[in-house]
Amino acid sequence: MQHHNFSFFLLGLLVCSAAAQFSGTLGWNPRGGNDFNLNLARSFGNQRTNAGGGVFANGNTLGGPVTTGGFLAANRNGHGAGLEYSKTPGFGSTFSQNAHATILERNNHNLGANAFHSRTNMDNGFKFNKFGGAVTYDHANGHSASLGASRIPQLNMNTVDLAGKANLWRSRDRSSTLDLTGGVSRNFGGPFENKWNKNIGLGLTHRF
């Protein structure tokens, strides 16, 4: 599996090497520093039908481990699928597959669904699978909500989560946004049975 993951990562590098485009986000982290997400990617096709791939790096400006990886994706008329490989020093690597579909798209509203499966190999030798899916809602003004569920068989752990985002402000070119985010989840079974997790935050993000 590790050999296939490495080959997939190299393929992502080759795809993005031809006239690749650089982009990223920088967001304030209330626990310190700014979270960054850098992408070097190449896409072929048009807005409705396209395919592409690239590489990415995620981390925090104060330091700590940086997650790097590669991805491939294809989309057609609101439906699509993708592959992703990522590695975090001191944690391990994850290879994931995902698919999404548009259920309803009307005016400024979009209702969709997605499903995923991932395989994580931790540096300490523990390996686990995770699979799940969600129903999502997005509004053209930057608001969104999702209801999802996931399962980790090796831990006999099931999780249900509800998340939402409300856009409070955005620049004229939409490159900078101020969003209020929140979510709640509950675990069923496993080491965190019946545990509730709640979060709420205010985030300023700049895209470049």
N, C-alpha and C positions, 0 to 999 in steps of 0.2 A: 504493500500500500504506500509506503514512504517513497518508493521509486516512482510510482505513478503520480503521486502528489508533486514531486519535484519536476517531473516532466510537464505536468500541467502548468506549474509556475513558469517554466522556461517558455512554454507556448504563449502564455500571457505577455511575457517580455517581448517576444517576436512580433506579436500582433500590434502592440503599442509602439513599437520602434519606428513604424512607418507613419510619418506626419502626425505624431501623437500630440494631443492637447493636454496642457497642464491646468489643473484646477484644484480647488480646495476650500475648506472652511476653517474658521478660527472662532471658537466660542468660549465665553467666560465660564470658568468653573468655580462655584462658590467655595470649594474646598481648597482653592489655590491655583494660580496659574491660568493658562488658557489651553483648552483641548484643541488639537489640530487634526485635520484629516486632509492628506495630500493625495492627489490622484494624477496619474499619467496614463491616458487612455486614448484609444482610437475607435471610432464608430463608422460603420459603413451602412449606407442606405438613406432613408428619409425618416421623417417624424413618426410615420405609421408602421413602417417595416424596416428594421435595422438589426445589425449584429455587430459585436465588437468585443474588446477586452482591454486589459491593462494591468497596472500594478498600483499599490497604494501603501501608505504608511500612516498610522494613527498613534498619537501620544499626547503628552502634556509638556508645555514649555518649561515647567519646573524640573523636568527630568523624569526618571523612571523608565521602565521598559517600553519600547516602541514596537507596536505590532505591524508587521509587514506581510504582504501577500500579493496574490494575483487573482484575476477573475475573468470569466467569459460570460457573455449574455446574448440572448436573442429575443426580439420582440416583434409581434405582428398584431396590428389592430387591437391593442390593449391587452394582449395575452403574451406570456413569455416564460422563459426558463433561464437559469444561470447556474454556474459552478464557481466556487470560491475556495481558495486555499490560503490560510493565514498561519503565522508563527509568532509567538510571543516569548522572548527570552525569559527563562525562569518559570515558565508555565507549561508550554507545549505547543502543539499544532492542531489545527482543525480543518477538515475538508468537508464542505457542505454543498448540497444541491437544493435548489429552490424553484418554485413555479408560482406564477400569479395569473389571475384572470380578472378582467373587468366584467362585473355583473350588470352595472347600470351606469351610463354616462349621459348626463343631461344638463345643459346650460353650464352652471358653475359647480355642479355636484358630480362626484365620482364614488361609486360603491364597488368595492373589489374584494377579492379573496386570495389568500396565498397559503402555500404549504411548503414545508422544508424538512430536510433530514441532515444531520451532521454527525461526524465521527471525530472525537477528540482523543488525542494521544498525549497525556500529560508527561512531563519530564520525570515524575516520580514512578512511572510505570503503569499508573491507573489509566484505563481506557473506557470510554463510555459513548453510547449513542444518544442522540436527542432528536425527537421528531415532533412536529406539531403544525399548527396552522392558525389563521386569524381571518376575521372579517374586518375590512377597513373602510373608513369614510374620509374623503378629502374634499375640501372646498377651495375654490380658486383663490380666495382671499388669505389662504394660509392656515385655516383651521383644519383639524383632523381628529379622528378618534379610532380606536381599534379594540376589538374583543378577541382574545386568543387563548389557546390552550397548548400545552406541551407535555411530553413525557420522557423521562430518563429511565429505561427499563432496568439498568444495572443497579439503580438506587430505589426502584419501585416508587418513584416520585412523579406525581402529576401536579401541574401548575396551571391555574387559570388567572389571566390578568386582563385588566381594563386600563387603557391609557388614553390621554387626550392632550391636545395642544390648541391654544388660542393665540392667534397673532395679535399683538397689541400695537405694533408699529413696524413700518418698513420704509426704506428709502425709496426714492422715485424710481431708481433702476432696479429695485428689489434685491440688491446685493447685500444689504444689511437689514436684519430683522430683530425685533424684540418679542419673545414668545413666553407665555405662561404655560408650563407643562405640569402634568400631574398623572399619577397612576396608583393603582392598588392591585395586589395579587395575593393569592392564597395557595398554599401547598397542601396536597392531599397525599398521604403516605410518605414513606422514606424518612430520612433523618430530620426533616423539618416539618413533620406532619402538623396540620392545622395552624401553621404560622402565617400571619398576615404581614405583608410588606406594603408600606405606604410611602409615597414621595410626592413632593411638590417643589417646583423650582421656577426661577425667572432667568431666562438666558438671552444674551445678546450674541448674535452670530453674524459673521461677515463672510461672504462668499467671493472668491476671486478666481 
